[in-house]
Amino acid sequence: MAKTANTGAGMLRLKWVRSAICAPVKQKRVVKGLGFTRLNQVVERPDTPAIRGMVAKVPHLVEIVQWESALS
């Protein structure tokens, strides 16, 4: 199956900015479900309602990163 180069529209770049040590287990699972393995890691996920909902559950742990190269 060929991969499509879908950078820019339709993709979210997420950064894990705060540790989940004292967070509830459900929030730890959300962070892991987003694909994070270490702090300050940036991952790219498709912009779907499911991913947006996961980010909405842990807004204090994860932020949406805006890249200058993606805006121009």
PDB file of N, CA, C and O in Angstrom, chain B, residues numbered from 101:
ATOM      1  N   MET B 101       0.826  -1.167   0.000  1.00  0.00           N
ATOM      2  CA  MET B 101       0.000   0.000   0.000  1.00  0.00           C
ATOM      3  C   MET B 101       0.877   1.240   0.000  1.00  0.00           C
ATOM      4  O   MET B 101       1.769   1.365   0.839  1.00  0.00           O
ATOM      5  N   ALA B 102       0.644   2.140  -0.908  1.00  0.00           N
ATOM      6  CA  ALA B 102       1.467   3.339  -1.038  1.00  0.00           C
ATOM      7  C   ALA B 102       1.053   4.380  -0.013  1.00  0.00           C
ATOM      8  O   ALA B 102      -0.130   4.559   0.276  1.00  0.00           O
ATOM      9  N   LYS B 103       2.054   5.061   0.530  1.00  0.00           N
ATOM     10  CA  LYS B 103       1.783   6.130   1.477  1.00  0.00           C
ATOM     11  C   LYS B 103       1.568   7.426   0.711  1.00  0.00           C
ATOM     12  O   LYS B 103       2.244   7.699  -0.281  1.00  0.00           O
ATOM     13  N   THR B 104       0.618   8.219   1.187  1.00  0.00           N
ATOM     14  CA  THR B 104       0.378   9.502   0.557  1.00  0.00           C
ATOM     15  C   THR B 104       1.050  10.587   1.381  1.00  0.00           C
ATOM     16  O   THR B 104       1.072  10.517   2.610  1.00  0.00           O
ATOM     17  N   ALA B 105       1.589  11.575   0.717  1.00  0.00           N
ATOM     18  CA  ALA B 105       2.241  12.687   1.400  1.00  0.00           C
ATOM     19  C   ALA B 105       1.186  13.726   1.740  1.00  0.00           C
ATOM     20  O   ALA B 105       0.936  14.648   0.963  1.00  0.00           O
ATOM     21  N   ASN B 106       0.570  13.574   2.900  1.00  0.00           N
ATOM     22  CA  ASN B 106      -0.506  14.470   3.317  1.00  0.00           C
ATOM     23  C   ASN B 106      -0.016  15.345   4.463  1.00  0.00           C
ATOM     24  O   ASN B 106      -0.476  15.200   5.596  1.00  0.00           O
ATOM     25  N   THR B 107       0.914  16.251   4.178  1.00  0.00           N
ATOM     26  CA  THR B 107       1.382  17.167   5.204  1.00  0.00           C
ATOM     27  C   THR B 107       0.682  18.489   5.028  1.00  0.00           C
ATOM     28  O   THR B 107       0.405  18.911   3.905  1.00  0.00           O
ATOM     29  N   GLY B 108       0.399  19.136   6.119  1.00  0.00           N
ATOM     30  CA  GLY B 108      -0.318  20.406   6.049  1.00  0.00           C
ATOM     31  C   GLY B 108      -1.767  20.203   6.426  1.00  0.00           C
ATOM     32  O   GLY B 108      -2.065  19.876   7.574  1.00  0.00           O
ATOM     33  N   ALA B 109      -2.679  20.391   5.480  1.00  0.00           N
ATOM     34  CA  ALA B 109      -4.102  20.276   5.759  1.00  0.00           C
ATOM     35  C   ALA B 109      -4.464  18.841   6.096  1.00  0.00           C
ATOM     36  O   ALA B 109      -4.033  17.908   5.419  1.00  0.00           O
ATOM     37  N   GLY B 110      -5.256  18.670   7.141  1.00  0.00           N
ATOM     38  CA  GLY B 110      -5.703  17.338   7.514  1.00  0.00           C
ATOM     39  C   GLY B 110      -4.817  16.636   8.503  1.00  0.00           C
ATOM     40  O   GLY B 110      -5.093  15.493   8.869  1.00  0.00           O
ATOM     41  N   MET B 111      -3.740  17.290   8.958  1.00  0.00           N
ATOM     42  CA  MET B 111      -2.840  16.666   9.923  1.00  0.00           C
ATOM     43  C   MET B 111      -2.657  17.607  11.116  1.00  0.00           C
ATOM     44  O   MET B 111      -2.664  18.829  10.971  1.00  0.00           O
ATOM     45  N   LEU B 112      -2.494  17.007  12.289  1.00  0.00           N
ATOM     46  CA  LEU B 112      -2.218  17.765  13.509  1.00  0.00           C
ATOM     47  C   LEU B 112      -0.840  17.379  14.017  1.00  0.00           C
ATOM     48  O   LEU B 112      -0.481  16.202  14.023  1.00  0.00           O
ATOM     49  N   ARG B 113      -0.078  18.358  14.437  1.00  0.00           N
ATOM     50  CA  ARG B 113       1.195  18.084  15.106  1.00  0.00           C
ATOM     51  C   ARG B 113       0.981  18.353  16.585  1.00  0.00           C
ATOM     52  O   ARG B 113       0.638  19.467  16.984  1.00  0.00           O
ATOM     53  N   LEU B 114       1.185  17.330  17.388  1.00  0.00           N
ATOM     54  CA  LEU B 114       0.934  17.398  18.819  1.00  0.00           C
ATOM     55  C   LEU B 114       2.238  17.259  19.584  1.00  0.00           C
ATOM     56  O   LEU B 114       3.127  16.513  19.176  1.00  0.00           O
ATOM     57  N   LYS B 115       2.351  17.972  20.686  1.00  0.00           N
ATOM     58  CA  LYS B 115       3.542  17.901  21.535  1.00  0.00           C
ATOM     59  C   LYS B 115       3.114  17.582  22.957  1.00  0.00           C
ATOM     60  O   LYS B 115       2.190  18.192  23.494  1.00  0.00           O
ATOM     61  N   TRP B 116       3.793  16.624  23.555  1.00  0.00           N
ATOM     62  CA  TRP B 116       3.552  16.256  24.945  1.00  0.00           C
ATOM     63  C   TRP B 116       4.385  17.190  25.805  1.00  0.00           C
ATOM     64  O   TRP B 116       5.614  17.132  25.768  1.00  0.00           O
ATOM     65  N   VAL B 117       3.727  18.057  26.587  1.00  0.00           N
ATOM     66  CA  VAL B 117       4.443  19.116  27.286  1.00  0.00           C
ATOM     67  C   VAL B 117       4.517  18.943  28.801  1.00  0.00           C
ATOM     68  O   VAL B 117       5.335  19.597  29.449  1.00  0.00           O
ATOM     69  N   ARG B 118       3.684  18.080  29.381  1.00  0.00           N
ATOM     70  CA  ARG B 118       3.692  17.921  30.829  1.00  0.00           C
ATOM     71  C   ARG B 118       3.572  16.446  31.192  1.00  0.00           C
ATOM     72  O   ARG B 118       2.839  15.695  30.549  1.00  0.00           O
ATOM     73  N   SER B 119       4.289  16.047  32.212  1.00  0.00           N
ATOM     74  CA  SER B 119       4.318  14.653  32.620  1.00  0.00           C
ATOM     75  C   SER B 119       2.953  14.176  33.096  1.00  0.00           C
ATOM     76  O   SER B 119       2.166  14.941  33.654  1.00  0.00           O
ATOM     77  N   ALA B 120       2.695  12.901  32.864  1.00  0.00           N
ATOM     78  CA  ALA B 120       1.428  12.287  33.270  1.00  0.00           C
ATOM     79  C   ALA B 120       1.591  11.451  34.538  1.00  0.00           C
ATOM     80  O   ALA B 120       0.771  10.573  34.806  1.00  0.00           O
ATOM     81  N   ILE B 121       2.634  11.712  35.318  1.00  0.00           N
ATOM     82  CA  ILE B 121       2.895  10.905  36.511  1.00  0.00           C
ATOM     83  C   ILE B 121       1.735  11.002  37.504  1.00  0.00           C
ATOM     84  O   ILE B 121       1.265   9.974  37.994  1.00  0.00           O
ATOM     85  N   CYS B 122       1.272  12.194  37.806  1.00  0.00           N
ATOM     86  CA  CYS B 122       0.186  12.368  38.777  1.00  0.00           C
ATOM     87  C   CYS B 122      -1.191  12.397  38.129  1.00  0.00           C
ATOM     88  O   CYS B 122      -2.188  12.657  38.802  1.00  0.00           O
ATOM     89  N   ALA B 123      -1.252  12.135  36.846  1.00  0.00           N
ATOM     90  CA  ALA B 123      -2.535  12.142  36.145  1.00  0.00           C
ATOM     91  C   ALA B 123      -3.269  10.826  36.394  1.00  0.00           C
ATOM     92  O   ALA B 123      -2.636   9.808  36.676  1.00  0.00           O
ATOM     93  N   PRO B 124      -4.594  10.839  36.292  1.00  0.00           N
ATOM     94  CA  PRO B 124      -5.352   9.592  36.417  1.00  0.00           C
ATOM     95  C   PRO B 124      -4.983   8.594  35.313  1.00  0.00           C
ATOM     96  O   PRO B 124      -4.458   8.974  34.267  1.00  0.00           O
ATOM     97  N   VAL B 125      -5.263   7.331  35.560  1.00  0.00           N
ATOM     98  CA  VAL B 125      -4.907   6.263  34.630  1.00  0.00           C
ATOM     99  C   VAL B 125      -5.557   6.480  33.271  1.00  0.00           C
ATOM    100  O   VAL B 125      -4.932   6.212  32.245  1.00  0.00           O
ATOM    101  N   LYS B 126      -6.798   6.959  33.240  1.00  0.00           N
ATOM    102  CA  LYS B 126      -7.476   7.205  31.971  1.00  0.00           C
ATOM    103  C   LYS B 126      -6.714   8.218  31.122  1.00  0.00           C
ATOM    104  O   LYS B 126      -6.603   8.055  29.907  1.00  0.00           O
ATOM    105  N   GLN B 127      -6.190   9.264  31.760  1.00  0.00           N
ATOM    106  CA  GLN B 127      -5.451  10.276  31.023  1.00  0.00           C
ATOM    107  C   GLN B 127      -4.106   9.734  30.542  1.00  0.00           C
ATOM    108  O   GLN B 127      -3.639  10.101  29.464  1.00  0.00           O
ATOM    109  N   LYS B 128      -3.491   8.874  31.326  1.00  0.00           N
ATOM    110  CA  LYS B 128      -2.239   8.239  30.894  1.00  0.00           C
ATOM    111  C   LYS B 128      -2.483   7.386  29.654  1.00  0.00           C
ATOM    112  O   LYS B 128      -1.652   7.351  28.746  1.00  0.00           O
ATOM    113  N   ARG B 129      -3.615   6.705  29.618  1.00  0.00           N
ATOM    114  CA  ARG B 129      -3.948   5.868  28.456  1.00  0.00           C
ATOM    115  C   ARG B 129      -4.219   6.712  27.222  1.00  0.00           C
ATOM    116  O   ARG B 129      -3.894   6.303  26.108  1.00  0.00           O
ATOM    117  N   VAL B 130      -4.812   7.885  27.411  1.00  0.00           N
ATOM    118  CA  VAL B 130      -5.058   8.780  26.281  1.00  0.00           C
ATOM    119  C   VAL B 130      -3.737   9.256  25.692  1.00  0.00           C
ATOM    120  O   VAL B 130      -3.573   9.287  24.473  1.00  0.00           O
ATOM    121  N   VAL B 131      -2.789   9.629  26.561  1.00  0.00           N
ATOM    122  CA  VAL B 131      -1.472  10.076  26.095  1.00  0.00           C
ATOM    123  C   VAL B 131      -0.776   8.955  25.332  1.00  0.00           C
ATOM    124  O   VAL B 131      -0.185   9.191  24.278  1.00  0.00           O
ATOM    125  N   LYS B 132      -0.844   7.749  25.857  1.00  0.00           N
ATOM    126  CA  LYS B 132      -0.237   6.611  25.178  1.00  0.00           C
ATOM    127  C   LYS B 132      -0.967   6.298  23.868  1.00  0.00           C
ATOM    128  O   LYS B 132      -0.339   5.916  22.880  1.00  0.00           O
ATOM    129  N   GLY B 133      -2.280   6.458  23.865  1.00  0.00           N
ATOM    130  CA  GLY B 133      -3.077   6.212  22.667  1.00  0.00           C
ATOM    131  C   GLY B 133      -2.774   7.199  21.548  1.00  0.00           C
ATOM    132  O   GLY B 133      -2.928   6.877  20.370  1.00  0.00           O
ATOM    133  N   LEU B 134      -2.347   8.394  21.916  1.00  0.00           N
ATOM    134  CA  LEU B 134      -1.952   9.377  20.911  1.00  0.00           C
ATOM    135  C   LEU B 134      -0.590   9.051  20.304  1.00  0.00           C
ATOM    136  O   LEU B 134      -0.196   9.647  19.301  1.00  0.00           O
ATOM    137  N   GLY B 135       0.129   8.105  20.910  1.00  0.00           N
ATOM    138  CA  GLY B 135       1.398   7.667  20.345  1.00  0.00           C
ATOM    139  C   GLY B 135       2.620   8.254  20.997  1.00  0.00           C
ATOM    140  O   GLY B 135       3.722   8.122  20.465  1.00  0.00           O
ATOM    141  N   PHE B 136       2.460   8.903  22.139  1.00  0.00           N
ATOM    142  CA  PHE B 136       3.608   9.495  22.816  1.00  0.00           C
ATOM    143  C   PHE B 136       4.350   8.450  23.638  1.00  0.00           C
ATOM    144  O   PHE B 136       3.739   7.604  24.289  1.00  0.00           O
ATOM    145  N   THR B 137       5.677   8.523  23.597  1.00  0.00           N
ATOM    146  CA  THR B 137       6.502   7.631  24.414  1.00  0.00           C
ATOM    147  C   THR B 137       7.418   8.401  25.351  1.00  0.00           C
ATOM    148  O   THR B 137       7.872   7.849  26.353  1.00  0.00           O
ATOM    149  N   ARG B 138       7.700   9.674  25.048  1.00  0.00           N
ATOM    150  CA  ARG B 138       8.556  10.466  25.930  1.00  0.00           C
ATOM    151  C   ARG B 138       8.138  11.930  25.906  1.00  0.00           C
ATOM    152  O   ARG B 138       7.516  12.405  24.956  1.00  0.00           O
ATOM    153  N   LEU B 139       8.493  12.620  26.963  1.00  0.00           N
ATOM    154  CA  LEU B 139       8.123  14.017  27.134  1.00  0.00           C
ATOM    155  C   LEU B 139       8.777  14.883  26.064  1.00  0.00           C
ATOM    156  O   LEU B 139       9.879  14.579  25.608  1.00  0.00           O
ATOM    157  N   ASN B 140       8.114  15.945  25.666  1.00  0.00           N
ATOM    158  CA  ASN B 140       8.550  16.887  24.624  1.00  0.00           C
ATOM    159  C   ASN B 140       8.639  16.255  23.244  1.00  0.00           C
ATOM    160  O   ASN B 140       9.292  16.797  22.352  1.00  0.00           O
ATOM    161  N   GLN B 141       8.000  15.137  23.069  1.00  0.00           N
ATOM    162  CA  GLN B 141       7.960  14.478  21.771  1.00  0.00           C
ATOM    163  C   GLN B 141       6.858  15.113  20.917  1.00  0.00           C
ATOM    164  O   GLN B 141       5.793  15.464  21.426  1.00  0.00           O
ATOM    165  N   VAL B 142       7.121  15.255  19.636  1.00  0.00           N
ATOM    166  CA  VAL B 142       6.138  15.787  18.697  1.00  0.00           C
ATOM    167  C   VAL B 142       5.719  14.650  17.767  1.00  0.00           C
ATOM    168  O   VAL B 142       6.559  13.991  17.153  1.00  0.00           O
ATOM    169  N   VAL B 143       4.410  14.432  17.674  1.00  0.00           N
ATOM    170  CA  VAL B 143       3.874  13.405  16.780  1.00  0.00           C
ATOM    171  C   VAL B 143       2.883  14.050  15.829  1.00  0.00           C
ATOM    172  O   VAL B 143       2.296  15.087  16.138  1.00  0.00           O
ATOM    173  N   GLU B 144       2.702  13.434  14.680  1.00  0.00           N
ATOM    174  CA  GLU B 144       1.762  13.932  13.680  1.00  0.00           C
ATOM    175  C   GLU B 144       0.630  12.927  13.549  1.00  0.00           C
ATOM    176  O   GLU B 144       0.857  11.746  13.286  1.00  0.00           O
ATOM    177  N   ARG B 145      -0.587  13.409  13.737  1.00  0.00           N
ATOM    178  CA  ARG B 145      -1.775  12.568  13.677  1.00  0.00           C
ATOM    179  C   ARG B 145      -2.786  13.183  12.713  1.00  0.00           C
ATOM    180  O   ARG B 145      -2.778  14.396  12.505  1.00  0.00           O
ATOM    181  N   PRO B 146      -3.651  12.367  12.126  1.00  0.00           N
ATOM    182  CA  PRO B 146      -4.694  12.908  11.240  1.00  0.00           C
ATOM    183  C   PRO B 146      -5.683  13.761  12.028  1.00  0.00           C
ATOM    184  O   PRO B 146      -5.976  13.474  13.188  1.00  0.00           O
ATOM    185  N   ASP B 147      -6.186  14.798  11.396  1.00  0.00           N
ATOM    186  CA  ASP B 147      -7.130  15.708  12.037  1.00  0.00           C
ATOM    187  C   ASP B 147      -8.531  15.125  11.928  1.00  0.00           C
ATOM    188  O   ASP B 147      -9.288  15.462  11.017  1.00  0.00           O
ATOM    189  N   THR B 148      -8.868  14.243  12.871  1.00  0.00           N
ATOM    190  CA  THR B 148     -10.176  13.599  12.907  1.00  0.00           C
ATOM    191  C   THR B 148     -10.877  13.964  14.212  1.00  0.00           C
ATOM    192  O   THR B 148     -10.221  14.382  15.166  1.00  0.00           O
ATOM    193  N   PRO B 149     -12.194  13.811  14.267  1.00  0.00           N
ATOM    194  CA  PRO B 149     -12.899  14.093  15.519  1.00  0.00           C
ATOM    195  C   PRO B 149     -12.413  13.226  16.686  1.00  0.00           C
ATOM    196  O   PRO B 149     -12.427  13.675  17.832  1.00  0.00           O
ATOM    197  N   ALA B 150     -11.992  12.011  16.410  1.00  0.00           N
ATOM    198  CA  ALA B 150     -11.507  11.132  17.472  1.00  0.00           C
ATOM    199  C   ALA B 150     -10.219  11.675  18.091  1.00  0.00           C
ATOM    200  O   ALA B 150     -10.079  11.711  19.313  1.00  0.00           O
ATOM    201  N   ILE B 151      -9.288  12.094  17.249  1.00  0.00           N
ATOM    202  CA  ILE B 151      -8.020  12.642  17.747  1.00  0.00           C
ATOM    203  C   ILE B 151      -8.274  13.962  18.468  1.00  0.00           C
ATOM    204  O   ILE B 151      -7.686  14.217  19.519  1.00  0.00           O
ATOM    205  N   ARG B 152      -9.150  14.806  17.908  1.00  0.00           N
ATOM    206  CA  ARG B 152      -9.491  16.081  18.560  1.00  0.00           C
ATOM    207  C   ARG B 152     -10.104  15.828  19.940  1.00  0.00           C
ATOM    208  O   ARG B 152      -9.823  16.562  20.887  1.00  0.00           O
ATOM    209  N   GLY B 153     -10.938  14.795  20.054  1.00  0.00           N
ATOM    210  CA  GLY B 153     -11.546  14.446  21.335  1.00  0.00           C
ATOM    211  C   GLY B 153     -10.526  13.974  22.345  1.00  0.00           C
ATOM    212  O   GLY B 153     -10.622  14.296  23.529  1.00  0.00           O
ATOM    213  N   MET B 154      -9.542  13.205  21.879  1.00  0.00           N
ATOM    214  CA  MET B 154      -8.487  12.746  22.780  1.00  0.00           C
ATOM    215  C   MET B 154      -7.664  13.927  23.297  1.00  0.00           C
ATOM    216  O   MET B 154      -7.322  13.984  24.478  1.00  0.00           O
ATOM    217  N   VAL B 155      -7.352  14.861  22.409  1.00  0.00           N
ATOM    218  CA  VAL B 155      -6.592  16.044  22.816  1.00  0.00           C
ATOM    219  C   VAL B 155      -7.421  16.883  23.795  1.00  0.00           C
ATOM    220  O   VAL B 155      -6.870  17.469  24.726  1.00  0.00           O
ATOM    221  N   ALA B 156      -8.718  16.943  23.592  1.00  0.00           N
ATOM    222  CA  ALA B 156      -9.585  17.714  24.480  1.00  0.00           C
ATOM    223  C   ALA B 156      -9.645  17.119  25.884  1.00  0.00           C
ATOM    224  O   ALA B 156      -9.920  17.835  26.847  1.00  0.00           O
ATOM    225  N   LYS B 157      -9.391  15.822  26.011  1.00  0.00           N
ATOM    226  CA  LYS B 157      -9.407  15.180  27.320  1.00  0.00           C
ATOM    227  C   LYS B 157      -8.151  15.486  28.140  1.00  0.00           C
ATOM    228  O   LYS B 157      -8.181  15.415  29.368  1.00  0.00           O
ATOM    229  N   VAL B 158      -7.057  15.823  27.469  1.00  0.00           N
ATOM    230  CA  VAL B 158      -5.799  16.095  28.178  1.00  0.00           C
ATOM    231  C   VAL B 158      -5.161  17.410  27.705  1.00  0.00           C
ATOM    232  O   VAL B 158      -3.993  17.414  27.316  1.00  0.00           O
ATOM    233  N   PRO B 159      -5.903  18.522  27.731  1.00  0.00           N
ATOM    234  CA  PRO B 159      -5.328  19.773  27.221  1.00  0.00           C
ATOM    235  C   PRO B 159      -4.195  20.311  28.090  1.00  0.00           C
ATOM    236  O   PRO B 159      -3.384  21.114  27.627  1.00  0.00           O
ATOM    237  N   HIS B 160      -4.134  19.875  29.344  1.00  0.00           N
ATOM    238  CA  HIS B 160      -3.078  20.326  30.240  1.00  0.00           C
ATOM    239  C   HIS B 160      -1.785  19.533  30.062  1.00  0.00           C
ATOM    240  O   HIS B 160      -0.746  19.917  30.599  1.00  0.00           O
ATOM    241  N   LEU B 161      -1.839  18.431  29.315  1.00  0.00           N
ATOM    242  CA  LEU B 161      -0.658  17.594  29.088  1.00  0.00           C
ATOM    243  C   LEU B 161      -0.132  17.702  27.658  1.00  0.00           C
ATOM    244  O   LEU B 161       1.060  17.513  27.419  1.00  0.00           O
ATOM    245  N   VAL B 162      -1.012  18.004  26.715  1.00  0.00           N
ATOM    246  CA  VAL B 162      -0.670  17.994  25.291  1.00  0.00           C
ATOM    247  C   VAL B 162      -1.048  19.330  24.680  1.00  0.00           C
ATOM    248  O   VAL B 162      -2.055  19.929  25.058  1.00  0.00           O
ATOM    249  N   GLU B 163      -0.243  19.800  23.736  1.00  0.00           N
ATOM    250  CA  GLU B 163      -0.606  21.009  23.006  1.00  0.00           C
ATOM    251  C   GLU B 163      -0.479  20.776  21.511  1.00  0.00           C
ATOM    252  O   GLU B 163       0.309  19.946  21.057  1.00  0.00           O
ATOM    253  N   ILE B 164      -1.272  21.527  20.757  1.00  0.00           N
ATOM    254  CA  ILE B 164      -1.190  21.479  19.298  1.00  0.00           C
ATOM    255  C   ILE B 164      -0.126  22.471  18.874  1.00  0.00           C
ATOM    256  O   ILE B 164      -0.210  23.657  19.193  1.00  0.00           O
ATOM    257  N   VAL B 165       0.885  21.982  18.147  1.00  0.00           N
ATOM    258  CA  VAL B 165       2.019  22.804  17.743  1.00  0.00           C
ATOM    259  C   VAL B 165       1.743  23.401  16.377  1.00  0.00           C
ATOM    260  O   VAL B 165       1.294  22.700  15.470  1.00  0.00           O
ATOM    261  N   GLN B 166       2.004  24.673  16.226  1.00  0.00           N
ATOM    262  CA  GLN B 166       1.874  25.360  14.930  1.00  0.00           C
ATOM    263  C   GLN B 166       3.274  25.594  14.394  1.00  0.00           C
ATOM    264  O   GLN B 166       4.080  26.263  15.040  1.00  0.00           O
ATOM    265  N   TRP B 167       3.570  25.057  13.231  1.00  0.00           N
ATOM    266  CA  TRP B 167       4.885  25.200  12.628  1.00  0.00           C
ATOM    267  C   TRP B 167       4.850  26.320  11.602  1.00  0.00           C
ATOM    268  O   TRP B 167       3.877  26.446  10.859  1.00  0.00           O
ATOM    269  N   GLU B 168       5.886  27.126  11.551  1.00  0.00           N
ATOM    270  CA  GLU B 168       5.972  28.227  10.589  1.00  0.00           C
ATOM    271  C   GLU B 168       6.026  27.697   9.153  1.00  0.00           C
ATOM    272  O   GLU B 168       5.421  28.282   8.255  1.00  0.00           O
ATOM    273  N   SER B 169       6.738  26.606   8.937  1.00  0.00           N
ATOM    274  CA  SER B 169       6.856  26.055   7.580  1.00  0.00           C
ATOM    275  C   SER B 169       5.521  25.534   7.067  1.00  0.00           C
ATOM    276  O   SER B 169       5.284  25.540   5.859  1.00  0.00           O
ATOM    277  N   ALA B 170       4.645  25.084   7.959  1.00  0.00           N
ATOM    278  CA  ALA B 170       3.346  24.579   7.530  1.00  0.00           C
ATOM    279  C   ALA B 170       2.390  25.716   7.193  1.00  0.00           C
ATOM    280  O   ALA B 170       1.442  25.524   6.432  1.00  0.00           O
ATOM    281  N   LEU B 171       2.629  26.892   7.752  1.00  0.00           N
ATOM    282  CA  LEU B 171       1.742  28.030   7.496  1.00  0.00           C
ATOM    283  C   LEU B 171       2.073  28.744   6.206  1.00  0.00           C
ATOM    284  O   LEU B 171       1.200  29.373   5.608  1.00  0.00           O
ATOM    285  N   SER B 172       3.325  28.661   5.761  1.00  0.00           N
ATOM    286  CA  SER B 172       3.691  29.390   4.543  1.00  0.00           C
ATOM    287  C   SER B 172       3.563  28.554   3.304  1.00  0.00           C
ATOM    288  O   SER B 172       3.837  29.035   2.204  1.00  0.00           O
TER     289      SER B 172
END
